[in-house]
Amino acid sequence: MLSTTDICLRLGAAVLAGGLVGLNREMHSKPVGVRTLGLVALGAALVTLAGSGFSGDGTDANASRAIQGTITGIGFLGAGVIVKGEGRHVHGLTTAAAIWVTAALGIVCGLGAYRPLALATGFLLVTLLVGGAIDRGIEARRKRKTQEQPGPGGTA
């Protein structure tokens, strides 16, 4: 049986990891932020702990079912932020993916796997930051190309 301290550490780590991801989404004015992703990670950690009977070993078949259910169910929350815009433009895919990965971060917190938590949180934040910079660069380049093209019957 896990101690109260260990349960607090696992749940607190989940809220912190989810909150960090949420902070990134908040800084980019996305529909989910610190509270939402903190709660997603907390819920995933709690379900994982409950599935293991709060034993903390993570080897129980019930924990495996809890993890599978969490990963499947979280897709519905992610689907709620995906919006199809004009033409082939889709918005919210990165935020939906962040929700899904944040649930996985919560799961590893529930299992007490802090090294994978730290590494995955780092990789997730770097991916969001670097990927965002690359996306902004590509978008700026597209806009410049569009502005440089001559209009119908005229010059640029």
Secondary structure, DSSP 8 states (H G I E B T S, - for coil): ---HHHHHHHHHHHHHHHHHHHHHHHHTT-S--HHHHHHHHHHHHHHHHHHTTT-----SHHHHHHHHHHHHHHHHHHHTT-EE-STT-EE-HHHHHHHHHHHHHHHHHHHT-HHHHHHHHHHHHHHHHHHHHHHHHHHHHHHHHHHHS--TTS--
